[in-house]
Structure formats: C-alpha cells, structure tokens
C-alpha cells in the first residue's frame, strides 16, 4: 500500500473513531517529583478473575517511560467536574511532569501511584505486561486496589470534545 492511501485510511479511521464516545481517565504513576500522568480514553476492563484492565498510551507520551520504570500505575475515572483537570493532563496549557498534579487532591493506595481523591473511581494497578504495537503501548494492569467515589455525572470524550453524561 502506498503512503497516500495509508494516510487516507488513517484519516478516515480517526474520523470514524471520533463517533465512539468513551469515558475519560487520568493514568498516573510515580511519587513526589517523579510523578507523571496523562489523560486517556483508550481503556477497558480485561478480566474480573483476576481483576485486570488494559490502557493504551502513545509511545510519545512522557508518562509511558515513567510507567515502565515504576511498574505500577493508577487509572482515575473522571467525572464532569474534572474537565479542566482532564485538559491539564492532556497537555493543554503546556503544564508538564509533576506540575500537572498541582490541581486536585492526590492520595496513594496499595502501589503508591497517585489517585485523585474525588475521582469517580481510582483503580490502582501493578503492571502485568506491556505490549508495544504500532504507535501505542498496551498496558495490562493487575488490579491491586480500588477506591470508589461519589456518583457524579461521568466525563466523556466524543467528537474531539469533552461531554457530560448525566443519569
């Protein structure tokens, strides 16, 4: 396949995936000044027995390198009130590294990875496996601890914008 059709296929695929609404989470790892995190929408439950999930992170994301070093991470499921925080961890405003954690109250569960205290859910994981494919890494996390928050409206990503899902 030549480059032009491949580029066209990628562009068409990107547009098609914009129609798939997904929940929004912040994936975090590290401690203190070595904390890192990014906004993620490519995540899913993998298994209930044993409890595990998958999250996909772009190879260019600085969070991925730190996650590989840490061997643990947390998935923070965001509510509607977290839209600005989701933007911050997506790189909006140019905030990088541990400075992203200046907003919000962060606690630790089992692995020490940062968990947002008022997230809809905080899922603390140990890295089970990392599979490198194409532009992203697929991280399989073995769930070490779970913290459920309140039942606020969910934050979604749809058509390249944040939206709110209310019950």
MARKE-371938 format. One line per field, with one value per residue: residue number from 1; x negated, y negated, z negated of N, C-alpha, C, CB in turn. Coordinates in Angstrom, 1 decimal, m for minus. Each point is the difference from the previous one (the first is absolute). Glycine has a CB too. Example, Ala and Ser with C-alpha at 12.3 -4.5 7.8 and 13.67 -1.06 7.14 Angstrom:
REM residues 2
i <- [1, 2]
nx <- [m13.2, m1.5]
ny <- [5.7, m2.3]
nz <- [m7.8, 1.9]
cax <- [0.9, m0.9]
cay <- [m1.2, m1.1]
caz <- [0.0, 0.0]
cx <- [m0.9, 0.8]
cy <- [m1.2, m1.1]
cz <- [0.0, m0.8]
cbx <- [1.9, m1.2]
cby <- [1.2, 0.6]
cbz <- [m1.2, 2.2]
This chain:
REM residues 167
i <- [1, 2, 3, 4, 5, 6, 7, 8, 9, 10, 11, 12, 13, 14, 15, 16, 17, 18, 19, 20, 21, 22, 23, 24, 25, 26, 27, 28, 29, 30, 31, 32, 33, 34, 35, 36, 37, 38, 39, 40, 41, 42, 43, 44, 45, 46, 47, 48, 49, 50, 51, 52, 53, 54, 55, 56, 57, 58, 59, 60, 61, 62, 63, 64, 65, 66, 67, 68, 69, 70, 71, 72, 73, 74, 75, 76, 77, 78, 79, 80, 81, 82, 83, 84, 85, 86, 87, 88, 89, 90, 91, 92, 93, 94, 95, 96, 97, 98, 99, 100, 101, 102, 103, 104, 105, 106, 107, 108, 109, 110, 111, 112, 113, 114, 115, 116, 117, 118, 119, 120, 121, 122, 123, 124, 125, 126, 127, 128, 129, 130, 131, 132, 133, 134, 135, 136, 137, 138, 139, 140, 141, 142, 143, 144, 145, 146, 147, 148, 149, 150, 151, 152, 153, 154, 155, 156, 157, 158, 159, 160, 161, 162, 163, 164, 165, 166, 167]
nx <- [m0.8, m1.6, m0.7, 2.8, 1.3, m1.4, 1.4, 2.8, m0.2, m0.7, 2.5, 2.0, m1.0, 0.4, 3.0, 0.7, m1.0, 2.0, 2.2, m1.6, 1.9, m3.0, 1.0, m1.8, m2.1, m1.8, m1.6, m1.1, m2.8, m1.2, 0.1, 0.1, m0.2, 1.2, 3.2, m0.2, 3.1, 0.6, 3.0, 0.3, 2.4, m1.8, 1.9, 1.4, 0.5, m2.8, 2.1, 2.5, m2.7, m3.3, 2.2, m1.3, 0.7, m1.2, m1.1, m0.4, m2.6, m0.2, m2.5, 0.6, 0.8, m2.8, 2.2, m1.9, m2.5, 1.7, 1.3, m2.9, m0.7, 2.5, m0.1, 2.8, 2.0, 2.1, 1.9, 0.5, 3.1, m0.3, 2.7, 0.6, m2.4, m2.2, 0.9, m2.6, m1.2, 0.3, m1.7, m2.4, m0.5, 0.1, m3.0, 2.4, m2.6, m2.7, 1.0, m2.8, 0.5, 1.5, 1.6, 2.4, 0.0, 0.8, 2.9, 0.9, 0.0, m2.6, 1.2, m2.4, 2.4, m2.1, m2.1, m0.2, 2.4, 0.5, 2.8, 1.0, 0.4, 2.2, m0.9, 3.2, m2.4, m2.8, m0.4, m2.7, m1.1, m2.4, m0.6, 1.9, m1.9, m1.5, 1.7, m2.5, 3.0, m1.8, m0.9, m0.1, m2.1, 2.6, m0.7, 1.1, 0.8, m0.5, 2.8, m2.5, 3.0, 2.9, m0.3, 3.3, m0.6, 2.6, 1.5, m1.9, 1.9, m2.0, m2.0, 1.4, m2.8, 2.8, m2.1, m3.4, 2.0, m0.9, 2.9, 0.7, 0.6, 2.5, 0.6]
ny <- [1.2, m2.2, m1.1, m0.3, 2.5, m0.7, m2.9, 1.2, 2.0, m2.4, m1.7, 2.4, 0.6, m3.0, 0.0, 2.7, m1.1, m2.7, 2.4, 0.9, m2.1, 0.9, m0.6, m2.5, 2.1, m2.4, 2.8, m1.1, 1.3, m1.1, m0.2, m3.2, m1.5, 2.9, m1.4, 1.0, m0.9, 0.6, m1.1, 3.3, m0.5, 2.9, 1.2, 2.8, 0.9, 1.7, 1.3, m0.7, 1.9, m1.4, m2.4, m0.2, m2.9, 0.4, m2.9, 0.0, m1.8, m1.2, 2.1, m3.1, 0.9, m1.4, 2.4, 2.0, m0.7, 0.3, 2.9, 1.3, m0.9, 1.3, 2.9, m2.1, m1.3, m1.1, 0.8, m3.3, 1.5, m3.4, m0.3, m1.7, m0.9, 1.0, m2.4, m1.0, 3.0, 0.7, m2.6, 0.8, 2.7, m1.4, m1.7, m2.2, m2.1, 1.3, 2.1, 1.7, 2.0, 0.4, m2.6, 2.4, m0.3, m3.4, 1.5, 1.7, 0.2, 1.8, 2.2, 1.8, 2.1, 1.7, m1.9, m2.5, m0.6, m3.2, 1.5, m3.0, 0.1, 0.0, 2.9, 0.3, 1.7, m0.9, 2.7, 0.0, 1.5, 1.5, m1.2, 2.9, m1.2, m2.8, 1.4, m2.2, m0.1, m2.2, m2.2, 2.1, 1.2, 2.0, m1.3, 3.3, m2.2, 2.9, m2.0, m0.7, m1.0, m0.1, m3.0, 0.6, m3.2, m0.4, 1.6, m2.8, 0.4, 2.5, m2.5, 1.3, m0.4, m0.8, m0.8, 0.0, m0.2, 1.0, 1.3, m0.4, 3.3, m2.0, 3.0]
nz <- [0.0, 2.1, m2.7, 1.3, m1.3, m2.8, m0.1, 0.6, m2.5, m2.1, 0.8, m0.4, m2.9, m0.9, 0.9, m1.5, m2.8, 0.1, m0.5, m2.9, m2.1, m1.3, m2.9, 0.2, m1.4, m1.0, 1.2, m3.1, 0.4, m2.6, m2.9, 0.3, 2.2, 1.3, 0.5, 3.1, 0.2, 3.0, m0.3, 0.2, 2.1, m0.2, m3.0, 0.6, m2.9, 1.0, m1.9, m1.9, m0.1, 0.7, 0.0, 3.2, 0.9, 2.8, m0.9, 3.3, m1.4, 3.2, 0.0, m0.9, m3.2, m1.2, m0.8, 1.6, m1.8, m2.7, 0.7, 0.3, m3.0, m1.3, 1.0, m0.1, 2.0, m2.0, 2.6, m1.4, 1.2, 0.8, m1.6, 2.3, m1.9, 2.4, 2.4, m1.4, m0.3, 3.1, 0.7, m1.9, 1.5, 3.2, m0.9, m1.0, m0.5, 1.8, m2.6, 0.7, m2.2, m2.2, 1.7, 0.2, m3.3, 0.1, 0.0, m2.7, m3.0, 1.4, m2.2, 0.6, 0.6, m0.6, 1.2, m2.1, 2.5, m1.0, m1.2, 1.5, m3.5, 2.5, 2.0, 0.5, m1.4, m1.6, 2.2, m2.4, 2.9, m1.4, 3.1, 0.3, 2.2, 0.8, 2.6, 1.2, 1.8, 1.9, m1.4, m2.6, m1.9, 0.4, m3.2, m0.3, m2.6, m1.5, m0.9, m2.2, m0.5, 1.3, m1.3, 0.9, 0.3, m0.6, 1.9, 1.3, 2.4, 0.8, 0.5, 2.9, 1.3, 2.0, 2.5, m1.5, m2.9, m2.8, 0.7, m3.0, 0.4, m1.6, m1.0]
cax <- [0.8, m0.8, 0.1, 1.2, 1.2, m0.1, 0.3, 1.5, 0.7, m0.2, 0.8, 1.4, 0.1, 0.1, 1.3, 0.9, m0.2, 0.6, 1.4, 0.1, m0.1, m0.6, m0.2, m1.3, m0.7, m1.4, m0.9, m1.1, m1.0, m1.1, 0.2, m0.7, m0.4, m0.1, 1.4, 0.4, 1.3, 0.5, 1.4, 0.2, 1.4, m0.1, m0.2, 1.1, m0.2, m0.5, 0.5, 0.4, m0.7, m0.2, 0.4, m1.1, 0.5, m1.0, 0.0, m0.9, m0.7, m0.9, m1.5, m0.6, 0.4, m1.1, 0.5, m0.3, m1.3, 0.0, 0.8, m0.8, m1.0, 0.7, 0.6, 1.3, 0.7, 1.4, 1.0, 0.9, 1.1, 0.4, 1.4, 0.2, m0.7, m1.4, m0.3, m1.2, m1.1, m0.2, m0.7, m1.3, m0.8, m0.1, m1.0, 0.5, m0.6, m1.5, m0.4, m0.7, m0.6, 0.7, 0.8, 1.4, 0.7, 0.3, 1.5, 0.5, m0.6, m0.5, m0.3, m0.6, 0.7, m0.9, m1.3, m0.6, 0.3, 0.9, 1.4, 0.8, 0.9, 1.4, 0.3, 1.1, m0.6, m1.4, m0.3, m1.5, m0.5, m1.4, m0.2, 0.0, m0.7, 0.1, m0.1, m0.2, 0.6, 0.2, m0.3, 0.4, m0.3, 1.2, m0.5, 0.9, m0.2, 0.6, 0.6, m0.5, 1.0, 1.0, 0.7, 1.2, 0.4, 1.5, 0.7, 0.1, 0.2, m1.3, m0.6, m0.2, m0.6, 0.8, m0.2, m1.1, 0.4, 0.5, 1.5, 0.5, 1.1, 0.8, 1.0]
cay <- [m1.2, m1.2, m0.9, m0.8, 0.8, 0.3, m1.2, m0.2, 1.0, m0.4, m1.2, 0.5, 0.7, m1.0, m0.6, 1.0, 0.2, m1.2, 0.3, 0.9, m0.7, 0.8, m0.6, m0.7, 0.3, m0.4, 1.1, m0.6, 0.9, m0.6, m0.6, m1.3, m0.7, 1.0, 0.3, m0.3, 0.4, m0.5, 0.3, 1.2, 0.4, 1.4, 0.9, 0.9, 1.1, 1.1, 1.2, m0.1, 1.0, m1.0, m1.3, m0.6, m1.0, m0.4, m1.4, m0.2, m1.3, m0.3, 0.1, m1.3, m0.6, 0.1, 0.9, 1.4, 0.4, 0.0, 1.1, 1.2, 0.0, 0.1, 1.4, m0.1, m1.2, m0.1, m0.5, m0.8, m0.2, m1.4, m0.5, m1.3, m1.0, 0.1, m0.4, m0.8, 0.8, 0.8, m0.8, m0.2, 1.2, 0.3, m0.9, m1.4, m1.0, 0.2, 0.5, 1.3, 0.7, 0.0, m1.2, 0.3, 0.4, m1.1, m0.1, 1.2, 0.7, 1.3, 0.9, 1.2, 1.2, 1.1, m0.1, m1.4, m0.8, m1.0, 0.2, m1.2, 0.3, m0.2, 0.7, 0.9, 1.2, 0.1, 1.4, 0.1, 1.2, 0.4, 0.4, 1.4, 0.1, m1.1, 0.5, m1.1, 0.2, m1.2, m1.3, 0.1, 1.2, 0.6, 0.4, 0.8, m0.2, 0.9, m0.9, 0.2, m0.6, m0.9, m1.0, m0.6, m1.3, m0.2, 0.4, m1.2, 0.2, 0.4, m0.8, 0.7, m0.7, 0.3, m1.0, m0.8, m0.9, 0.6, m0.1, 0.5, 0.9, 0.0, 1.0]
caz <- [0.0, 0.0, m1.1, 0.1, m0.4, m1.5, m0.7, 0.2, m0.8, m1.4, m0.2, m0.1, m1.3, m1.1, 0.0, m0.4, m1.5, m0.7, m0.3, m1.1, m1.3, m1.0, m1.2, m0.1, m1.3, 0.0, m0.4, m0.8, m0.5, m0.7, m1.3, m0.2, 1.2, 1.0, 0.5, 1.4, 0.3, 1.2, 0.2, 0.8, 0.3, 0.5, m1.1, m0.1, m0.9, 0.7, m0.7, m1.4, m0.8, m1.1, 0.4, 0.8, 1.0, 1.0, 0.4, 1.1, m0.1, 1.1, m0.3, m0.1, m1.3, m1.1, m1.1, 0.3, m0.4, m1.5, m0.4, 0.1, m1.1, m1.3, m0.1, m0.6, 0.5, m0.4, 0.9, m0.8, 0.9, m0.2, 0.0, 0.8, m0.7, 0.3, 1.4, 0.1, m0.4, 1.2, 0.9, m0.5, 0.1, 1.4, 0.5, 0.3, m0.8, m0.1, m1.3, 0.2, m1.2, m1.3, m0.2, 0.3, m1.2, m0.8, m0.1, m0.5, m1.2, 0.4, m1.1, 0.5, m0.5, m0.2, 0.8, m0.2, 1.1, m0.4, 0.2, m0.3, m1.1, 0.3, 1.2, m0.1, m0.4, 0.1, 0.2, m0.2, 0.8, 0.2, 1.4, 0.2, 1.3, 0.9, 1.4, 0.9, 1.3, 0.9, m0.7, m1.4, m0.8, m0.7, m1.4, m0.7, m1.5, m1.0, m1.0, m1.3, m0.9, 0.7, m0.9, 0.6, m0.5, 0.0, 1.3, 0.8, 1.4, 0.6, 1.0, 1.2, 1.2, 1.2, 1.1, m0.4, m1.1, m1.2, m0.2, m1.3, 0.1, m1.2, m0.1]
cx <- [m0.9, 0.3, 1.3, 1.3, m0.1, 0.3, 1.5, 0.7, m0.1, 1.0, 1.5, 0.3, 0.2, 1.3, 1.1, 0.0, 0.5, 1.4, 0.2, m0.2, m0.7, m0.2, m1.4, m0.6, m1.4, m0.8, m1.2, m1.0, m1.1, 0.5, m0.8, m0.3, m0.1, 1.4, 0.1, 1.4, 0.5, 1.5, 0.1, 1.4, 0.0, m0.3, 1.3, m0.3, m0.4, 0.6, 0.4, m0.7, m1.3, 0.4, m1.2, 0.7, m1.2, 0.2, m1.1, m0.6, m0.9, m1.4, m0.6, 0.3, m1.1, 0.5, m0.4, m1.4, m0.1, 0.8, m0.9, m1.0, 0.7, 0.6, 1.4, 0.7, 1.4, 0.8, 1.0, 1.2, 0.6, 1.5, 0.0, m0.7, m1.5, m0.5, m1.3, m1.3, m0.4, m0.8, m1.5, m0.9, m0.1, m1.0, 0.4, m0.6, m1.5, m0.5, m0.5, m0.4, 0.8, 0.8, 1.5, 0.8, 0.2, 1.5, 0.5, m0.7, m0.3, m0.4, m0.6, 0.8, m1.2, m1.4, m0.7, 0.2, 1.0, 1.5, 0.7, 1.1, 1.5, 0.3, 1.3, m0.5, m1.5, m0.4, m1.6, m0.4, m1.5, 0.0, m0.1, m0.8, 0.1, m0.3, m0.2, 0.5, 0.1, m0.3, 0.2, m0.6, 1.4, m0.5, 1.1, m0.3, 0.7, 0.5, m0.5, 0.9, 1.0, 0.6, 1.1, 0.3, 1.5, 0.5, 0.3, 0.2, m1.4, m0.5, m0.3, m0.8, 0.7, m0.2, m1.0, 0.3, 0.4, 1.5, 0.3, 1.1, 0.7, 1.0, 1.4]
cy <- [m1.2, m0.9, m0.8, 0.8, 0.3, m1.2, m0.3, 0.9, m0.5, m1.2, 0.4, 0.7, m0.9, m0.6, 1.0, 0.2, m1.2, 0.3, 0.9, m0.8, 0.9, m0.8, m0.6, 0.3, m0.7, 1.2, m0.6, 1.1, m0.8, m0.7, m1.3, m0.7, 0.9, 0.5, m0.3, 0.5, m0.6, 0.4, 1.2, 0.3, 1.4, 0.9, 0.9, 1.0, 1.2, 1.3, m0.3, 1.0, 0.4, m1.4, m0.7, m0.9, m0.2, m1.5, m0.2, m1.5, m0.1, 0.1, m1.3, m0.7, 0.2, 0.9, 1.4, 0.5, 0.1, 1.2, 1.3, 0.1, 0.4, 1.4, m0.1, m1.3, 0.0, m0.5, m0.8, m0.4, m1.4, m0.3, m1.3, m1.1, m0.1, m0.4, m0.8, 0.8, 1.0, m0.7, m0.2, 1.2, 0.5, m1.0, m1.4, m1.0, 0.2, 0.5, 1.4, 0.6, m0.1, m1.3, 0.2, 0.3, m1.2, m0.2, 1.4, 0.5, 1.4, 0.9, 1.3, 1.2, 1.0, m0.2, m1.3, m0.9, m1.0, 0.3, m1.3, 0.2, m0.1, 0.6, 0.8, 1.4, m0.1, 1.5, 0.1, 1.3, 0.2, 0.4, 1.5, 0.3, m1.3, 0.6, m1.2, 0.3, m1.4, m1.2, 0.1, 1.2, 0.3, 0.5, 0.8, m0.2, 1.0, m0.9, 0.4, m0.6, m0.9, m0.9, m0.6, m1.3, m0.2, 0.3, m1.3, 0.4, 0.4, m1.0, 1.0, m0.8, 0.5, m1.1, m1.0, m1.1, 0.7, m0.3, 0.6, 0.9, 0.0, 1.1, m0.5]
cz <- [0.0, m1.2, 0.0, m0.4, m1.5, m0.8, 0.1, m0.9, m1.5, m0.3, m0.1, m1.3, m1.1, m0.1, m0.5, m1.6, m0.8, m0.3, m1.2, m1.3, m1.0, m1.3, 0.0, m1.3, 0.1, m0.5, m0.6, m0.5, m0.8, m1.3, 0.0, 1.3, 1.2, 0.5, 1.5, 0.2, 1.3, 0.1, 1.0, 0.3, 0.5, m1.2, m0.1, m1.1, 0.8, m0.6, m1.4, m0.9, 0.8, 0.5, 0.8, 1.1, 1.0, 0.2, 1.1, m0.1, 1.2, m0.4, m0.2, m1.4, m1.0, m1.1, 0.2, m0.5, m1.5, m0.5, 0.1, m1.1, m1.3, m0.2, m0.7, 0.5, m0.6, 1.1, m0.8, 1.0, m0.4, 0.1, 0.7, m0.6, 0.3, 1.4, 0.1, m0.4, 1.1, 1.1, m0.4, 0.2, 1.5, 0.6, 0.3, m1.0, m0.2, m1.3, 0.2, m1.3, m1.2, m0.2, 0.3, m1.2, m1.0, m0.3, m0.5, m1.3, 0.4, m1.2, 0.6, m0.6, m0.2, 0.6, m0.2, 1.2, m0.4, 0.4, m0.4, m1.0, 0.3, 1.4, m0.1, m0.5, 0.1, 0.0, 0.0, 0.6, m0.1, 1.5, 0.1, 1.3, 0.8, 1.4, 0.9, 1.4, 0.7, m0.8, m1.5, m0.8, m0.7, m1.4, m0.6, m1.5, m0.8, m1.1, m1.4, m1.1, 0.8, m1.0, 0.8, m0.6, 0.1, 1.4, 0.8, 1.5, 0.6, 1.0, 1.2, 1.0, 1.2, 1.0, m0.3, m1.0, m1.3, m0.1, m1.3, 0.2, m1.4, 0.0, 0.2]
cbx <- [1.9, m0.1, m2.4, m1.1, 0.2, m1.8, m2.2, m0.3, m0.5, m2.4, m1.6, 0.0, m1.3, m2.4, m0.8, m0.2, m1.9, m1.5, 0.5, m0.9, 2.1, m1.2, 1.5, 0.8, 1.2, 0.6, 0.8, 1.6, 0.4, m1.1, 0.4, m1.0, m1.2, m2.2, 1.0, m2.4, 0.4, m2.2, 0.6, m2.1, 0.6, m0.8, m1.6, 0.6, 1.8, m2.1, m1.5, 2.2, 2.1, m1.9, 1.6, m1.5, 1.6, 0.0, 0.7, 1.3, 0.2, 1.7, m0.1, 0.2, 2.4, m0.9, 1.9, 1.5, m1.0, m0.2, 2.1, 0.2, m1.3, 0.6, m2.3, m0.7, m1.4, m0.7, m0.4, m1.9, 0.5, m2.3, 0.6, 2.2, 1.7, 0.0, 2.4, 1.4, 0.7, 2.1, 2.2, 1.0, 0.7, 2.4, m1.1, 2.2, 2.2, m0.2, 1.6, m0.8, m2.2, m1.9, m2.1, m0.7, m1.1, m2.1, 0.1, 0.7, 1.3, m0.8, 1.9, m2.3, 2.3, 2.0, 0.9, m1.7, m0.5, m1.9, m0.2, m0.5, m1.8, 0.1, m2.5, 1.2, 2.0, m0.3, 2.2, 0.1, 2.0, m0.5, m1.1, 2.2, 0.5, m0.7, 1.4, m2.0, 1.2, 1.8, 0.7, 2.1, m2.4, 1.2, m1.4, 0.2, m0.2, m1.5, 2.0, m2.3, m1.7, 0.5, m2.1, 0.9, m2.2, m0.2, 0.9, m1.5, 2.0, 0.7, m1.0, 2.2, m2.3, 1.7, 2.3, m0.9, 0.7, m2.2, 0.5, m0.7, m1.2, m0.3, m1.6]
cby <- [1.2, 0.1, m0.2, m1.3, 1.0, 1.7, m0.9, m0.7, 1.9, 0.8, m1.4, 0.2, 1.9, m0.4, m1.5, 1.2, 1.5, m1.5, m0.3, 1.9, m1.4, 1.3, 1.6, m1.8, 2.3, m2.5, 1.5, m1.8, 1.7, m0.4, 2.2, 1.0, m1.6, 0.7, m0.3, 0.3, 0.1, 0.3, m2.4, 0.9, m2.3, m0.8, m1.6, m0.3, m0.9, m1.2, 1.4, m0.8, 0.9, 1.5, m0.2, 2.0, m1.1, 2.3, m0.8, 1.7, 0.0, m1.5, 2.0, m0.3, 0.4, m2.3, m1.6, m0.2, m1.2, m2.5, m1.2, m0.2, m1.8, m2.3, 0.9, 1.3, m0.1, m0.4, 2.0, m0.9, 2.6, m0.6, 1.2, 0.8, 0.1, 1.8, 0.0, m2.0, m0.2, 1.3, m1.1, m1.5, 0.7, 0.8, 2.0, 1.0, m0.2, m1.7, m1.4, m0.7, m0.4, 1.5, m1.3, 0.8, 2.2, m1.1, m1.7, 0.6, m1.5, m1.0, m0.9, m1.0, m0.5, 1.5, 1.5, 1.1, 1.9, m1.6, 2.5, m0.8, m0.8, m2.0, 0.0, m1.3, 1.4, m2.3, 0.6, m1.5, m0.3, 0.8, m2.3, 0.4, 2.5, m1.7, 2.1, m0.7, 2.1, 1.2, m1.1, m1.3, m0.7, 0.6, m2.1, 1.8, m2.4, 2.0, m0.3, m0.1, 0.0, 1.8, m0.5, 2.2, m0.9, m1.8, 2.0, m1.3, m1.6, 2.4, m1.7, 1.2, m0.1, 1.2, 0.4, 0.4, m1.6, m0.3, 0.2, m2.1, 1.5, m2.5, 1.2]
cbz <- [m1.2, 2.5, m0.1, 1.8, 2.3, 0.5, 0.5, 2.4, 1.7, 0.1, 1.3, 2.5, 0.9, 0.3, 1.9, 2.3, 0.5, 1.2, 2.4, 1.4, 0.5, 1.8, m1.2, 1.5, m0.2, m0.5, 1.9, m0.7, 1.9, 2.2, m1.1, m2.0, m1.5, m0.9, m2.4, 0.8, m2.4, 1.1, m0.5, m0.9, 0.5, 2.3, m1.2, 2.4, m1.5, 0.6, 1.4, 0.8, m1.0, m0.9, m2.0, m0.4, m1.7, 1.1, m2.3, 1.5, m2.6, 0.9, 1.4, 2.5, 0.5, 0.6, m0.3, 2.0, 2.0, 0.0, 0.8, 2.5, 1.1, 0.1, m0.1, m2.0, 2.1, m2.4, 1.7, m1.5, 0.2, 0.8, m2.1, 0.6, m1.8, m1.7, 0.6, m0.6, m2.4, m0.5, 0.6, m1.7, m2.3, 0.1, 0.8, 0.9, m1.2, 1.7, m1.3, 2.3, 1.0, m0.9, 0.6, 2.2, 0.3, 0.9, 1.8, 2.3, m1.6, 2.2, m1.4, 0.2, 1.2, 0.0, 1.6, m1.4, 1.6, 0.2, m0.5, 2.4, m1.5, m1.5, 0.6, 1.9, 0.7, m1.2, 1.3, m2.1, 1.5, m2.4, 0.5, m1.2, 0.0, m1.7, m0.5, m1.3, m0.8, 1.3, 2.1, 0.6, m0.4, 2.2, m0.2, 1.9, 0.5, 0.6, 1.5, 0.9, m1.9, 1.7, m1.3, 0.6, 0.7, m1.7, m1.1, m1.6, 0.2, m0.3, m1.7, m0.4, m1.2, m1.3, 0.8, 2.2, 1.7, m1.2, 2.5, m1.1, 1.7, m0.2, m1.6]
